[in-house]
Amino acid sequence: MNETGVSEEEIFSLLNNAKKKDFTYQRVLSSMCTYPHEIAVKAHMQFIESNMGDFGLFKGTHDMEKEILLMLGSIYNCNSVEGYLTTGGTESNIQAIRAMRNFSRDKRSYDSSKVRPNIVVPASAHFSFDKISDILDIDVRKADLDYEMRVSVQSMESLIDENTLGLVAIAGSTEFGQIDPIEKISDLAVSHSLPLHIDAAFGGFVLPFLSTHPKFDFSLPGITSIAVDPHKMGLSTIPSGVLLFRNFEYLNHLRVHAPYLTVDTQYTLTGTRSGAAVAATYAVMKFLGKEGYTKVVDKCMDLTRYLVKKVQEIGIQPFIDPVMNVVTLDVPHPTALRARLSREYNWQVSITQDPKALRLVIMPHLDAEIIDCFVDDLKEALKDLEKN
Ligand SMILES: *Cc1c(COP(=O)(O)O)cnc(C)c1O
């Protein structure tokens, strides 16, 4: 660290240099994040010092957090919803599974030195579940997928045993944007008396705004918790995730006594927590409303269909029919193609793990013109690969 401070001018020249090395979202087709809405940015700045870790000091921000939960409860069909704003899908998933673990421990009072508990998740689950296995010291059993990358309910059922804490299903998988057969998995959870967590980190701000979509919310009786990320398709600022429980009973399994603060209990994983992200999320949700989000989702879905049409014209097929604004393409040598697109053409794309396909997320920062440029470059990059 420097001995004395440097001038503001110098600081901004350092910042500008750093910013130049960052990608702008324009040529990014690999990220589930995007530019936050300008209303969210303004709200974020206005509440920059607000700490939700000690919300007794920030009652106004806390009221906005409660309002966010009610708004989400209303679109996810639950009026008893409880929860809080997290740092994103990873924290929401960790806390949902921790609540399942505590719920089971308190109810069945199992001896954790004797049994190793497990959860059953789809093989397509986000890698945050590998962190969960490590942190909570539980087995994460991965159920098989069908040919369209949806989890097989039979495979899930075959993995359940007396040490199963609960089940997970995905509404919008990270890699393929696929939705599991959640209605059937809800029935499975009910018949085994197990809690069911829905990872809708990406899909939670897409599905409710599509004209038709399969059920994935609290209207299904087996679902006990849902994770959704406003910092993805919600157009809020980072860090903004939400963990929702069907009612207080589940949240209460996360209760910890908090000394020193204006409030005497905490249910969150982090202590100090961004009130700015709460204000940003509240502001953008109020500003856009259902109508605004429907427009955002419509635009992304139109672009998704446009991209599929364009790639089909050059002989490339999507790996599955896109369910939401995630497109996976069946291309030769996906890994080499991705490297080439990045190195020679300056595009950021990603590839799926198993099976390998080119993966593109069609976020609101893209438009038809940029898709045209991308498809032209894709065509060239494929030709380059054929030559080598
Ligand atoms: C993005 C994502 C996560 C992780 O969210 P972070 O905000 O990156 O922690 C978890 N699950 C799914 C399905 C996701 O798409």
PDBQT file of the ligand as one rigid body, heavy atoms in Angstrom, charges set to zero:
ROOT
HETATM    1  C1  LIG A 401     -26.440 -18.468 -12.012  1.00  0.00    +0.000 C 
HETATM    2  C2  LIG A 401     -26.982 -19.660 -11.358  1.00  0.00    +0.000 A 
HETATM    3  C3  LIG A 401     -26.640 -20.000 -10.041  1.00  0.00    +0.000 A 
HETATM    4  C4  LIG A 401     -25.584 -19.244  -9.269  1.00  0.00    +0.000 C 
HETATM    5  O1  LIG A 401     -25.905 -17.932  -9.053  1.00  0.00    +0.000 OA
HETATM    6  P1  LIG A 401     -24.790 -16.875  -8.594  1.00  0.00    +0.000 P 
HETATM    7  O2  LIG A 401     -25.580 -15.617  -8.559  1.00  0.00    +0.000 OA
HETATM    8  O3  LIG A 401     -23.712 -16.893  -9.640  1.00  0.00    +0.000 OA
HETATM    9  O4  LIG A 401     -24.292 -17.292  -7.264  1.00  0.00    +0.000 OA
HETATM   10  C5  LIG A 401     -27.268 -21.078  -9.470  1.00  0.00    +0.000 A 
HETATM   11  N1  LIG A 401     -28.166 -21.802 -10.159  1.00  0.00    +0.000 NA
HETATM   12  C6  LIG A 401     -28.513 -21.525 -11.431  1.00  0.00    +0.000 A 
HETATM   13  C7  LIG A 401     -29.546 -22.361 -12.141  1.00  0.00    +0.000 C 
HETATM   14  C8  LIG A 401     -27.915 -20.447 -12.088  1.00  0.00    +0.000 A 
HETATM   15  O5  LIG A 401     -28.245 -20.183 -13.359  1.00  0.00    +0.000 OA
ENDROOT
TORSDOF 0
